Amino acid sequence: MKRIILITGGARSGKSTHAEKLALSLSHNPIYLATARVWDEEFRQRITHHQVRRGPEWMNIEEEKELSKHHLKDRVVLIDCVTLWCTNFFFDLKSDTKQALAAAQAEFDRFTAQDATFIFVSNEIGMGGTSTNEIQRKFTDMQGWMNQYIAAHANEVILMVCGIPLQVK
């Protein structure tokens, strides 16, 4: 049976840790679908830290954009994270908000058409002030609209605040 869970919140709010605990409570061998691109050495070290923390019970898949090419029927899949995934569409499509949003939504629909439990981790980047940078404003808009899209399709939405999960939906 398909189930979609969105876990959102600010940076370092405990989203990934909560999502990992949830995935492990639902499966002894969940899938970690990582969407990040490695930009620099510091970011590579963050990724390595996350991989070591997760442990051997996880099956790791690295996928920047085409989540739907992975057939994960009946599995528990943690997608971390929507923000980095959207960044890949946004920059590959030359910061065209409408095109990037449409591409991400279409890929979300293809991916979540399969019967699995999906745990999406995303950032609430629009909770701060309005940026003075046009590209940042455009991306914040796209990310906010994508979060709304996922939340509309989700069975559950959890907002993380200071490491505390708050059930929104």
Secondary structure, 3 states (H helix, E strand, C coil): CCEEEEEEECCCCCHHHHHHHHHHHHCCCCEEEECCCCCCHHHHHHHHHHHHHHCCCCEEEECCCCHHHCCCCCCEEEEECHHHHHHHHHHHCCCCHHHHHHHHHHHHHHHCCCCCEEEEEEECHHHCCCCCCHHHHHHHHHHHHHHHHHHHHCCEEEEEECCEEEECC
